[in-house]
Amino acid sequence: MSSAAVVNRVSKPFWIAPECGGEGELTQGSADEVDLNKYEKVKCPLCKGRDIFDGNDCPECGGEGELTQGSADEVDLGKYEKVKCPLCKGRGTFDGNDCPECGGEGELTQGSADEVDLSKYEKVDCPLCGGKDPSGETIAPFATDRGR
């Protein structure tokens, strides 16, 4: 066993080599096909090695600033592009308050925007009163429609 392998095992005790599944050996044919380049450490393509993205630990590298080349190749930078919030349409407000999805910023990352469920913001009759005021009259869905 090489000294590099011993050092790697000591410095990364919880890391299991995916090529051998932690067994420590594999067939020569399989070993010949191992691409060591994909295990080289490289700067994270999202935070560019700065550990931080959008004021928080980088979600791709966990705030480490580095990934293996194989992991870096899998990062989809498109899901981190800023887009208009699908709920407030970039205005930052919804129903007179800060937009609950973008926090009033008017934009989200594409990945977050893709996860917004607009159906939970659709107006429906109140399940308690059935959409009627105490006199039994139907309440208009928007204050401007109430004639007040």
C-alpha positions in Angstrom: 0.0 0.0 0.0 1.4 3.4 -0.9 2.0 6.1 1.7 -0.4 8.4 -0.1 -3.2 5.9 0.4 -2.4 5.7 4.1 -2.3 9.5 4.4 -5.6 9.7 2.5 -7.2 7.2 4.9 -6.0 9.1 7.9 -6.9 12.5 6.7 -10.4 11.5 5.4 -11.5 8.7 7.8 -15.2 8.8 6.7 -14.5 8.9 2.9 -15.2 5.7 1.1 -13.6 5.4 -2.4 -16.5 5.0 -4.8 -14.5 2.9 -7.2 -13.8 0.1 -4.8 -16.8 0.7 -2.5 -14.4 0.9 0.5 -13.0 -2.6 -0.1 -9.5 -1.2 -0.8 -9.0 -3.2 -4.0 -10.6 -4.0 -7.4 -9.7 -5.8 -10.5 -6.8 -4.5 -12.7 -9.2 -4.0 -15.5 -11.4 -1.8 -13.4 -8.4 0.0 -11.9 -7.2 0.9 -15.4 -10.5 2.6 -16.1 -10.5 4.8 -13.0 -10.3 8.5 -14.1 -8.3 10.1 -11.3 -8.9 13.6 -12.7 -12.5 13.5 -11.6 -11.3 13.3 -8.0 -9.0 16.3 -8.2 -10.0 19.2 -6.1 -11.0 22.3 -8.0 -12.6 25.6 -7.2 -16.4 25.4 -6.8 -17.9 26.8 -10.0 -20.8 28.5 -8.2 -18.9 30.5 -5.5 -15.6 30.5 -7.5 -13.8 29.3 -4.4 -15.1 32.1 -2.1 -17.1 29.7 0.1 -20.1 32.1 0.0 -23.0 32.4 -2.4 -25.8 35.0 -2.0 -24.6 35.8 1.6 -24.7 32.2 2.8 -22.5 29.1 2.7 -22.4 28.0 -0.9 -25.0 25.3 -1.4 -22.9 23.3 -3.9 -19.6 23.0 -1.9 -21.1 23.5 1.6 -18.9 26.6 2.2 -15.7 24.7 1.5 -14.9 26.5 -1.8 -13.8 23.3 -3.5 -15.4 20.3 -5.1 -14.0 17.3 -6.9 -13.8 17.8 -10.6 -16.5 15.2 -11.1 -18.9 17.0 -8.7 -18.0 20.4 -10.2 -18.9 19.1 -13.7 -22.4 18.2 -12.4 -23.2 21.7 -11.0 -26.1 23.3 -12.9 -25.3 27.0 -12.7 -28.6 27.8 -14.5 -30.6 27.0 -11.4 -28.8 29.8 -9.6 -29.5 32.5 -12.2 -31.7 35.3 -10.8 -35.2 35.6 -12.3 -38.3 37.5 -11.5 -40.4 36.0 -8.7 -43.3 34.1 -10.2 -45.7 35.2 -7.5 -45.2 38.9 -7.3 -43.9 39.2 -10.9 -40.8 41.1 -9.7 -42.8 43.8 -7.8 -41.7 42.5 -4.4 -45.2 42.7 -2.9 -48.2 40.4 -2.8 -51.6 41.3 -1.3 -50.1 44.6 0.0 -47.2 42.9 2.0 -43.7 41.8 1.2 -44.0 38.8 -1.1 -43.8 35.6 0.9 -41.7 33.8 -1.7 -39.0 36.3 -2.5 -39.1 38.3 0.8 -39.8 41.5 -1.0 -36.7 41.3 -3.2 -38.7 40.7 -6.5 -36.4 38.0 -7.6 -35.3 34.4 -6.8 -32.9 31.9 -8.2 -34.3 29.9 -11.0 -34.2 26.7 -8.9 -36.2 28.4 -6.1 -38.6 30.0 -8.6 -39.2 26.5 -10.2 -40.4 25.3 -6.8 -43.0 28.0 -6.1 -46.5 26.5 -5.9 -48.7 29.3 -7.2 -51.8 27.3 -6.5 -51.4 27.8 -2.7 -51.9 31.6 -3.4 -55.2 31.3 -5.3 -58.2 33.0 -3.8 -60.9 30.6 -2.5 -63.9 31.0 -0.3 -63.2 30.9 3.4 -63.9 27.4 4.7 -65.4 28.8 7.9 -67.8 31.4 6.5 -68.1 30.1 3.0 -67.3 33.5 1.5 -70.3 35.3 3.1 -70.3 38.1 5.6 -72.4 37.9 8.8 -75.5 39.3 6.9 -75.3 36.4 4.4 -74.1 38.5 1.5 -71.3 37.1 -0.7 -68.1 38.9 -0.1 -66.2 40.0 -3.2 -62.7 38.4 -3.5 -60.9 41.8 -3.6 -61.4 44.8 -1.4 -61.7 47.1 -4.5 -64.6 45.0 -5.7 -66.6 45.5 -2.4 -67.7 49.0 -3.4 -66.2 50.4 -0.1 
